[in-house]
Amino acid sequence: TGARALARRGAGGAAGTHAAGEPDDGGRTGLSAREQDVASRRVAAQVVDDDGEPVEGGRVALRCLHDDEVAPIADAIVALDEQGRFAAPGCLGVICVELFHPSLRPAHPWVLELGRPAVLQATGLARLHGSVVDGRGEPVVAARIVLRAPPDADPEAVLPTVAGSTSTDGDGVFSIARVERPPCDPCTEASSGCDEAPLRLHDHLWVSVHADGFAPARVAVELGETGDVELEPIRLVAAAEVLSGTVVDPRGAAYPRAEVYARPSETGRDAPVLEQHHADVQGDSFAFESLGPGPYELRVLQDGVELARSAAVRPGDDIALRGDRLAVGPDVEVLITRDGVPLAGVRVDGGPFRGASTDALGLVRAQQAMPGDYILRVRSSGSPTVEHALHVDPDTTSAGPAPAPGAAAAAGGASARVLRVHIALPA
């Protein structure tokens, strides 16, 4: 994301805060209906690649340069169809087209005119290519590729690829596009000026590879300023023995949402690989099956709170961990409403919740939350994220407004120690 934003900034001016590959409305509503007259002021175009073939996927966003002012055109963020075509509202000024695509950029500044369909040429971004094989040279499918800058890299530079991770295909091959500056169009030139200075990108990378049944691997990559980079095949070796164990609280009870993280004990520049492994605790047991030789450091967390730590463990060990906190926190029940109506399918993250969604009664529930202060992030379709402070006290019996009618029944006979929270979303 940072690299894409920097590339947009490098084309002249401040970048938006949207994620990589997603258009940004610049915080404005666009030109008014009076300025546009959508019925008669429309543009249409087809996007093709270097070979003249239609471009599949991606989006375009249109801006208007009129009377020396630049603004997004309302309702003019549109997806390309299967033939690379799009149609959108235009304006009486200069119409600039911005492309959002994971592997292409405009070959030249794209400008459209009202009533004149156009063919817009896109060109491929330079790429980082590689392959992953096993000890016999056979391709490793669905290996996870993670790109990171070395720890001593320039802190002001950003990743030189459009994404930080990818995976191998059915032939064990991976490819990821490099960040390049898009051509400077008239709208960018008028709003912030064209900047031809080199982008501040990392010129060295660590490429880490993880695949089930194999030990992780890492290679160092040096990038030139431009052009494709082809890596030698990355060879994986079989994973070490399983590292397993149990986690219980001081009284021997299991934690309901404990997670265990394993990282190499040696994490300096000369460490054999940059890696972190994660395992959920099932009941009171956990296991790691795709480790290198070790040694590893284990950390046990629940709700972001560290419960236990163990150093210098190795694959093949079966370790018993005992947390320093009791698994006796209150249950947390959150009710999400809008205008007094419970909302189903609302995502809740933070504290004891991870990717939880409200049920038909607008409720999510987590058992035995760890005491502490948290921020819940509530995401409802079509609405901005709402943050809500949550304080979990170990002595909580009940707090907050009563749940909606039927909520108590939905809880299914839950513990009397329940922290009830009501979050009302704005209309």
For each residue, the residues with C-beta under 8 A, 3 or more apart:
1: 4 5 19 20
2: 5 6 158 159
3: 6 7 20 158 159 160 161 162 179 201
4: 1 7 8 20 21 162 179
5: 1 2 8 9 15 16 17 18 20
6: 2 3 9 10 15 158 179 199 200 201
7: 3 4 10 11 179 180 181 182 199
8: 4 5 11 15 16 182
9: 5 6 12 13 14 15 195
10: 6 7 181 195 197 199
11: 7 8 181 182 183 184 188 194 195
12: 9 184 188 189 191 192 193 194 195
13: 9 188 191 192 193 195
14: 9 192
15: 5 6 8 9 24
16: 5 8 24 25 26
17: 5 24
18: 5 22 23 24
19: 1 22
20: 1 3 4 5 162 163
21: 4 58 100 101 102 162
22: 18 19 59 100
23: 18 59 60 61 77 98 100
24: 15 16 17 18 61
25: 16 28 29 30 72 77
26: 16 71 72
27:
28: 25 71 72
29: 25 74
30: 25 71 72 73 74 75 76
31: 35 36 64 66 71 72 73 74 91
32: 35 36 74
33: 36 37 38 74
34: 37
35: 31 32 66 91 92
36: 31 32 33 41 73 74 89 90 91
37: 33 34 40 41
38: 33 41 42 75 89
39:
40: 37
41: 36 37 38 89 90 91 92 114
42: 38 87 88 89 90 114
43: 62 87 88 89 90 95 112 113 114 115 116 117 118
44: 85 86 87 88 117 118
45: 85 86 97 112 117 118 119 120
46: 54 83 84 85 117 118 119 120
47: 54 55 58 60 80 84 85 86 99 120 121 122
48: 51 52 53 54 55 84 119 120 121 122
49: 52 53 54 55 104 121 122 123 124
50: 107 121 122 123 124
51: 48
52: 48 49
53: 48 49
54: 46 47 48 49 82 83 84 85
55: 47 48 49 58 80 84 101 104 122
56: 80 82 84
57: 80 101 102
58: 21 47 55 79 80 99 100 101 102 104
59: 22 23 77 78 79 80 99 100 101
60: 23 47 77 78 80 86 88 97 98 99 100
61: 23 24 72 76 77 97 98 100
62: 43 72 73 76 77 88 89 90 95 96 97 98 112
63: 70 71 72 73 95 96 98 187
64: 31 70 71 72 73 90 91 93 94 95 96 187
65: 68 69 70 93 94 96 186 187 190
66: 31 35 69 71 91 92 93 94
67: 93
68: 65 190
69: 65 66
70: 63 64 65 96 187 190 191
71: 26 28 30 31 63 64 66
72: 25 26 28 30 31 61 62 63 64 76 77
73: 30 31 36 62 63 64 76 88 89 90 91 95
74: 29 30 31 32 33 36 89
75: 30 38 88 89
76: 30 61 62 72 73 88 89 90
77: 23 25 59 60 61 62 72
78: 59 60 86 87 88
79: 58 59 86
80: 47 55 56 57 58 59 60 84 85 86
81: 84 85 86
82: 54 56
83: 46 54
84: 46 47 48 54 55 56 80 81
85: 44 45 46 47 54 80 81
86: 44 45 47 60 78 79 80 81
87: 42 43 44 78
88: 42 43 44 60 62 73 75 76 78
89: 36 38 41 42 43 62 73 74 75 76
90: 36 41 42 43 62 64 73 76 95 112 114
91: 31 35 36 41 64 66 73 95 114
92: 35 41 66 114
93: 64 65 66 67
94: 64 65 66 111 186 187
95: 43 62 63 64 73 90 91 111 112 113 114
96: 62 63 64 65 70 109 110 111 185 186 187 188
97: 45 60 61 62 106 110 111 112 120 185
98: 23 60 61 62 63 110 182 185
99: 47 58 59 60 104 105 106 110 122 182
100: 21 22 23 58 59 60 61
101: 21 55 57 58 59 104 105 122
102: 21 57 58 162 163 177
103: 124 125 127 162 177
104: 49 55 58 99 101 122 123 124 125
105: 99 101 122 123 125 180 182 183
106: 97 99 109 110 120 121 122 123 182 183
107: 50 121 122 123 183
108: 121 183
109: 96 106 183 184 185 186
110: 96 97 98 99 106 120 183 185
111: 94 95 96 97 185 186
112: 43 45 62 90 95 97 116 118
113: 43 95 116 118
114: 41 42 43 90 91 92 95
115: 43
116: 43 112 113
117: 43 44 45 46
118: 43 44 45 46 112 113
119: 45 46 48
120: 45 46 47 48 97 106 110
121: 47 48 49 50 106 107 108
122: 47 48 49 50 55 99 101 104 105 106 107
123: 49 50 104 105 106 107
124: 49 50 103 104 127 177
125: 103 104 105 162 177 178 179 180
126: 177 178 180 226 227 228 229
127: 103 124 175 176 177 178 228 229
128: 147 161 175 176 178 221 223 228 229 231
129: 173 174 175 228 229 230 231
130: 145 173 174 175 207 230 231 232 233 234
131: 139 168 171 172 173 174 231 233 234
132: 139 140 143 145 168 172 174 209 211 233 234 235 236
133: 136 137 138 139 140 172 233 234 235 236
134: 137 138 139 140 214 235 236
135: 235 236 237 238
136: 133
137: 133 134 233 235
138: 133 134 172
139: 131 132 133 134 168 170 171 172 173
140: 132 133 134 143 168 172 211 214 236
141: 168 169 170 172
142: 167 168 211
143: 132 140 167 168 172 174 209 210 211 214 236
144: 165 167 209 210 211
145: 130 132 165 166 167 168 174 176 207 208 209
146: 164 165 207 208 209 210
147: 128 159 161 164 165 176 205 206 207 208
148: 164 205 206 208 274
149: 153 157 159 202 204 205 206
150: 153 204 205 206 220 269
151: 268 269
152: 269
153: 149 150 157 202 204
154: 157 200 202
155:
156: 200
157: 149 153 154 200 201 202
158: 2 3 6 179 200 201 202
159: 2 3 147 149 164 179 201 202 205
160: 3 178 179 201 202 203 205 223
161: 3 128 147 164 176 177 178 179
162: 3 4 20 21 102 103 125 176 177 178 179
163: 20 102 166 176
164: 146 147 148 159 161
165: 144 145 146 147
166: 145 163 174 175 176
167: 142 143 144 145 174
168: 131 132 139 140 141 142 143 145 171 172 173 174
169: 141 172 173 174
170: 139 141
171: 131 139 168
172: 131 132 133 138 139 140 141 143 168 169
173: 129 130 131 139 168 169
174: 129 130 131 132 143 145 166 167 168 169
175: 127 128 129 130 166
176: 127 128 145 147 161 162 163 166
177: 102 103 124 125 126 127 161 162
178: 125 126 127 128 160 161 162 223 229
179: 3 4 6 7 125 158 159 160 161 162 199 201
180: 7 105 125 126 226
181: 7 10 11 196 199
182: 7 8 11 98 99 105 106
183: 11 105 106 107 108 109 110
184: 11 12 109 188 189 194 195
185: 96 97 98 109 110 111 188 189
186: 65 94 96 109 111 189 190
187: 63 64 65 70 94 96 190 191
188: 11 12 13 96 184 185 191 192 193 194
189: 12 184 185 186 192 193 194
190: 65 68 70 186 187
191: 12 13 70 187 188
192: 12 13 14 188 189
193: 12 13 188 189
194: 11 12 184 188 189
195: 9 10 11 12 13 184
196: 181
197: 10
198: 225
199: 6 7 10 179 181
200: 6 154 156 157 158
201: 3 6 157 158 159 160 179
202: 149 153 154 157 158 159 160 205 223
203: 160 222 223 224 225
204: 149 150 153 220 221 222 223
205: 147 148 149 150 159 160 202 220 221 223
206: 147 148 149 150 218 219 220 221 274
207: 130 145 146 147 218 219 220 221 231 234
208: 145 146 147 148 216 217 218 273 274 275
209: 132 143 144 145 146 216 217 218 219 234 236
210: 143 144 146 214 216 275 290
211: 132 140 142 143 144 214 236 290
212: 289 290
213: 238 239 289 290
214: 134 140 143 210 211 217 236 237 238 239 290
215: 236 237 238 239 240 273 290 291 292 293
216: 208 209 210 273 275 290 291 292
217: 208 209 214 234 235 236 237 273
218: 206 207 208 209 272 273 274 275
219: 206 207 209 231 232 234
220: 150 204 205 206 207
221: 128 204 205 206 207 229 231
222: 203 204
223: 128 160 178 202 203 204 205 229
224: 203 227 229
225: 198 203
226: 126 180
227: 126 224
228: 126 127 128 129
229: 126 127 128 129 178 221 223 224
230: 129 130
231: 128 129 130 131 207 219 221 234
232: 130 219
233: 130 131 132 133 137
234: 130 131 132 133 207 209 217 219 231
235: 132 133 134 135 137 217
236: 132 133 134 135 140 143 209 211 214 215 217
237: 135 214 215 217
238: 135 213 214 215
239: 213 214 215 289 290 291 292 315
240: 215 243 291 292 293 294 314 315 316
241: 315 316
242: 287 288 289 315 316
243: 240 262 287 288 291 294 296 313 314 315 316 317 319
244: 285 286 287 288 317 318 319
245: 260 285 286 287 298 317 318 319 320 321
246: 284 285 286 319 320 321
247: 254 255 258 260 281 284 285 286 300 307 308 321 322 323
248: 251 252 253 254 255 284 320 321 322 323
249: 252 253 254 255 307 322 323 325 326 327 328
250: 322 323 324 325 326
251: 248 326
252: 248 249
253: 248 249 326 327
254: 247 248 249 258 281 283 284 327
255: 247 248 249 258 281 284 302 307 323 327 368
256: 302 327 366 367 368
257: 302 303 352 354 366 367
258: 247 254 255 280 281 286 300 301 302 307 323
259: 278 279 280 281 300 301 302
260: 245 247 278 279 280 281 286 288 298 299 300 321
261: 276 277 278 298 299 301
262: 243 276 277 278 279 288 291 296 297 298
263: 267 275 276 277 296 297 299
264: 267 271 272 273 275 292 294 295 296 297
265: 294 295 296 297 311 312
266: 270 271 272 295
267: 263 264 271 274
268: 151 271
269: 150 151 152
270: 266
271: 264 266 267 268 274
272: 218 264 266 292 293
273: 208 215 216 217 218 264 292
274: 148 206 208 218 267 271
275: 208 210 216 218 263 264 292
276: 261 262 263
277: 261 262 263 288 290 291 296
278: 259 260 261 262
279: 259 260 262 286 287 288
280: 258 259 260 286
281: 247 254 255 258 259 260 284 285 286 300
282: 285 286
283: 254
284: 246 247 248 254 255 281
285: 244 245 246 247 281 282
286: 244 245 246 247 258 260 279 280 281 282
287: 242 243 244 245 279
288: 242 243 244 260 262 277 279 291 315
289: 212 213 239 242
290: 210 211 212 213 214 215 216 239 277
291: 215 216 239 240 243 262 277 288 294 296 315
292: 215 216 239 240 264 272 273 275 315
293: 215 240 272 314 315
294: 240 243 264 265 291 313 314 315
295: 264 265 266 311 312 313 314
296: 243 262 263 264 265 277 291 313 314 315
297: 262 263 264 265 309 310 311 312 313
298: 245 260 261 262 308 309 310 311 313 319 321
299: 260 261 263 306 308 309
300: 247 258 259 260 281 306 307 308 309 321 323
301: 258 259 261 304 305 306 307
302: 255 256 257 258 259 305 307 370
303: 257 351 352 369 370 372 374
304: 301 351 370 372 374
305: 301 302 325 370 372
306: 299 300 301 309
307: 247 249 255 258 300 301 302 323 324 325
308: 247 298 299 300 321 322 323 324
309: 297 298 299 300 306
310: 297 298 313 319 321
311: 265 295 297 298
312: 265 295 297
313: 243 294 295 296 297 298 310 317 319
314: 240 243 293 294 295 296 317
315: 239 240 241 242 243 288 291 292 293 294 296
316: 240 241 242 243
317: 243 244 245 313 314
318: 244 245
319: 243 244 245 246 298 310 313
320: 245 246 248
321: 245 246 247 248 260 298 300 308 310
322: 247 248 249 250 308
323: 247 248 249 250 255 258 300 307 308 327
324: 250 307 308
325: 249 250 305 307 370
326: 249 250 251 253
327: 249 253 254 255 256 323 368
328: 249 368 394
329: 368 369 370 371 392 394
330: 368 369 392 393 394 396 397 415 417 418 419
331: 365 366 367 368 369 414 415 417 418 419
332: 351 352 353 365 366 369 390 392 418 419 421
333: 363 364 365 403 407 411 414 418 419 420 421
334: 348 353 358 363 364 365 376 421 422 423
335: 342 361 362 363 401 403 404 407 420 421 422 423
336: 342 343 346 348 358 362 363 364 378 380 423 425
337: 340 341 342 343 362 404 422 423 424 425
338: 341 343 380 424 425 426 427
339: 427
340: 337 424
341: 337 338 362
342: 335 336 337 358 360 361 362 363 404
343: 336 337 338 346 358 362 380 425
344: 357 358 359 360 361 362
345: 357 358 381
346: 336 343 357 358 362 378 379 380 425
347: 355 356 357 378 379 380
348: 334 336 353 356 357 358 364 376 377 378 379
349: 353 354 355 356 376 377 379
350: 353 374 375 376 377 390
351: 303 304 332 366 369 372 374 375 376 390 392
352: 257 303 332 366 369 370 374 392
353: 332 334 348 349 350 356 364 366 376
354: 257 349
355: 347 349
356: 347 348 349 353 364 366
357: 344 345 346 347 348 364
358: 334 336 342 343 344 345 346 348 361 362 363 364
359: 344 362 363 364 410
360: 342 344
361: 335 342 344 358 404 406 407 410
362: 335 336 337 341 342 343 344 346 358 359 404
363: 333 334 335 336 342 358 359 403 407 410 411
364: 333 334 336 348 353 356 357 358 359
365: 331 332 333 334 411 414
366: 256 257 331 332 351 352 353 356 369
367: 256 257 331 414 415
368: 255 256 327 328 329 330 331
369: 303 329 330 331 332 351 352 366 392 419
370: 302 303 304 305 325 329 352 392
371: 329 392 393 394
372: 303 304 305 351 391 392
373: 389 390 391 392
374: 303 304 350 351 352 389 390 391 392
375: 350 351 387 388 389 390
376: 334 348 349 350 351 353 387 388 389 390 421 423
377: 348 349 350 385 386 387
378: 336 346 347 348 385 386 387 388 423 425
379: 346 347 348 349 383 385 386
380: 336 338 343 346 347 383 386 425
381: 345
382:
383: 379 380 386 425 426
384:
385: 377 378 379
386: 377 378 379 380 383 423 425 426
387: 375 376 377 378
388: 375 376 378 421 423
389: 373 374 375 376
390: 332 350 351 373 374 375 376 421
391: 372 373 374
392: 329 330 332 351 352 369 370 371 372 373 374 396 419
393: 330 371 396 419
394: 328 329 330 371
395:
396: 330 392 393 399 417 418 419
397: 330 416 417 418
398: 416 417 418 419 420
399: 396 419 420 421
400: 419 420 421 422
401: 335 420 422
402: 407 420
403: 333 335 363 407 408 420 422
404: 335 337 342 361 362 407
405:
406: 361 409 410
407: 333 335 361 363 402 403 404 410 411
408: 403 411
409: 406 412
410: 359 361 363 406 407
411: 333 363 365 407 408 414 418
412: 409
413:
414: 331 333 365 367 411 418
415: 330 331 367 418
416: 397 398
417: 330 331 396 397 398
418: 330 331 332 333 396 397 398 411 414 415
419: 330 331 332 333 369 392 393 396 398 399 400
420: 333 335 398 399 400 401 402 403
421: 332 333 334 335 376 388 390 399 400
422: 334 335 337 400 401 403
423: 334 335 336 337 376 378 386 388
424: 337 338 340
425: 336 337 338 343 346 378 380 383 386
426: 338 383 386
427: 338 339
